């Protein structure tokens, strides 16, 4: 396993993407490493090209990032932190372009949907791009004055574009939750019971009646708050993998009892990470 530190943090997307912004905000001293796909971002950490990965896992508007919940269990990477980023879109164009010249607006399909009312109000044609920063790069590369992009503020400075209008999204409740991944298992220490900790794990229940109900009972009886529970089909709908987030540390007495009960009714339980709870979690009230 690679041991040399690179001081790089990988993310999926072009430079200037929201994931790039999250990297720079949380780890300003690290070098963001753009990757074409989520799998490439994971692989960069696994092969030692990067020390960490910044991966979006859910959004208050678009919901879960489905690919991640399949990649996480297979990757063997570990979660060591979480970060919440408010999502804003800036209308950006080539230098000197007036909004009256715009005919089309380019961005990721989710961004177009989250700015749908704004685009319709202005009568522009929405055009799907691979990602938001990629749309800004496209406008810069094409040098077409009729094209605009909806992208994060960082993209405008990276690609030399002008921002004509700021924060044009249809709602101000758009927040993405990211998780920070590393190769080695690094459980955060618990200075005191439930000192703002999160534990993330996956599990598969045994093939017995009411197995999920019984497996979850320990969290209720021991007062453990489960903030997320999602299911994913494995194979031809013959097995189900569950992903869960809970508040607390596995060394907390009540969490330990709940996990013991979970293991009794499960074929597999694997903890993906034990990490500090983000201060933004309560502020944004993410719908886990």
N, C-alpha and C positions, 0 to 999 in steps of 0.2 A: 504494500500500500504506500502511495506517495506520502512523504513526510515534510518536504520542503514547503515553506509558506510562500504564497504568490502575492498576497495582499490584493487579490482580485475577488470580486463577487459577481457571479453570473446571473443573467436574467434573460427572459425570452423577449425578443423584439428588436427593433432598430434603436440606435442611440436617440434619446429624447422621449422614449416611451414612458408611460406611467411607472412601469417597473424600474426604469432607469432613475426616475425621480425618487422612488422609494429607497433605492440603493444609496443615492447621494444624501438623502435626508437622514437615514438611520446610521450609515457608515461613511461619513464624509471623507475619511482618510483612506478609503479603499478605492480601487480602480474598478468601475463597472465594466463587465464583459458581456457585450450583446451576443445573443445566440439565436439562430433561426427558429428553433422549436423548443418546447418545454423539455423534450427528451434530451436535446443538446445541452440545455442549461443544467439538467441533472447530471449528465455525463461529464460535464466540465468539472464538477465537484468530485465525482467518483474517480476520475482519472488524474486529479491533481492539478488541472489547469486553473482551477479557482478554489479558494478556501471555503467560500459560502455560496449559497444561491438564494435569491429573493424571488419567491414564487407566489403569485396571486392564487388564493384558494376559494374566495367567495366575494360576491358583490351585492350590495343591498338592493340593486335594481335587477341585475341580470341573473342573480342566484349563484349557485356553485359553479366552479370551473371544473367541469366533469373530468377532463383528462388527468388532472392532478391526483384525484383520488384513486386512479388506477396506477399511476406512476409511483406514488409514494410507497405503497407496500412492496412493490417490485424493486425499488431502488436501493433499499436498505439505508437510505440517508436518515438523519435524525433532526427533529425540529428543536431549535434552541431559542427561538424568539418569534414574536409576532409584531406586525406593524399595520396601522390603519391609515390609509391615505384618502382624504377627500378628493373626489374626481371632478376636475373642471376642464372644460374645453374652450380653447381660444380660436377665433376665426382668424386664420393667417393666410397671407397672399404674398406675391412677389413685391419687392420694394416699389412704392409709388403707385400701385394699383388702387383704383377707386372701387368701392363696393358696387357701383353701377355697372362695372365691367364683368362682374362675376356671373357665370352661367351654371357652373357645377361645383359641388362641394364634395370632397373626398375624405373618407375616414373609415375606421373599422366599423363593421356592421352594428355592433352594440352602441358605439358612439353616435352613429347616424340615428339609431332608434331613440337614444336619450336626448337628442337635439331635434327630434322630428317636428315639433311645433314651430321651432325657430326656423328650420329650413323651409317648411311649407309657407310660413308667413312671408318669407322673402322670395318665394317662387323659384328657388334654385333646384337643380337636379342632383339628388343624392347618388354618389358613386362609391361602391364598396372597395376598400383597400385592405391589404393584409393586416395592418395595424395602424394606430393613430400616427405614430412617428413616421412610419413608412409613407403615409399620405403626405406629410409635410415634405419628406424627401422627394416624393414624386413631383410635387408642385415645383420645388426648386430645380429638379432635373429637367422637367419638360419646358420650363420657361414660357408657359402659356398663361397669359394675363387673364384669361377667362376662368382659370381654375383656382379654387380655394381649398384649404384643408381645415379640418377640426382636429386639433391636437393639443397636447400639454404645452405649457408655456416654454419649457426647456427646449422643445423642438424648434421653436422660432429662432432662438439664438444660435442653435447648432447648424441650422440650414439657411440662415440669413434671410428670414422672412419677416414681414411686418405683421403685427397684430392689429386688426381693424376693430375687433370687439372682443371683450373679455367675458369669461364665464357665461357662455351662451346656452348651457344645458337647461333642459326644461324643469329640472327639480334640483333643490339644494340638499337632498338627502342621499346623494350618490357617494358611497364609500366602499373602497375595496380593502379587504383584509389580506395581508401577505403573511407567509410564514418564512422564516429563515432556516435554511438547511445546512448541515455539515456532515462530513464523513463519519466522524467518531461519535460514540455515545457520550453525551455530556448532559447529565441531569443537573439542573440547577439545584443548589443546596437549599434546604428549608431551614431558615433561621428560627422560625416559630410556626406553630400550626396555621395553615392557610395564610401564609404571608404573601398574598397576591400571586398565587401560583396557578398554572394551567397544566393539565395532563391530557395528552392526545393518544388514543390507542385504536387499534382495529381488533375485531373479533369475529369468530364464526361460532354460532351456537350448535349444540348437539341436535341430532334428529329425534327429538322427543316432543310430545305435546306441550304446548305453551312454553317452550324453551326460552324464547325471547322475554316473555313476561316474567318468568322466574329469574332469568339472568339480570334483568333490570331492577328487580325488587330490592336488591342490596343497596342500591344507590338511594332509593327512597327511604328505606328504614334507617339508613345511617346518615341521612341528612346531607348527601352529596349532591351539589347542583350540577346537572348535566346540561350544558349550553348548546350541544349539538349532537344529533344522532341521525345518521343517514345510511341507507342501504344500497348495495350495488350487487347486481347479479353476476355470478361467476359461471362461465360455461353456458350450457343450453338451459338456463333457468332452473338448474338443479341444486345450486348452492348460493348462499347469500353471504356477502361480506359486509360487516357493519363498521362504520367510522364514527368515533365519538370524541367529544371534548368535554372535560369536566373541570370544575374549579377545585383546586387542592393539589397536594403532593402525595405520591404513593406511600410516603413514610408517615403521613397523617393517619392516626388510628382509624378514623371513620372511613377514609379512602381505602386503606389496606383491607378492612373488612368487606367493603363493597367489591373490591377487585377479587378477593378470595371467593366470594359468592359467584361472581361473574365467571371465574375460571371453572368452578364446579359444574356449571351448565354449558360450558363452551368447549369446542374442539380445539380452538386456537385463540390465544390472547397475546397481542404484541404491542408494547408501548412504543409509540413513535417519537415521543418527546415529552420532557418535563421542563417547563420554561416559565419565566416571569410573565405575569399577566400585564398586558399593555395598559398604561394609564388611560388610553383613549377608548378602551373597551366600554366603560360606563358612559363616557361622553357621547359616543355615537350610537350606543344601544343597538349594536348589530344584531339583526334577526337571525341568530344561529339556529 
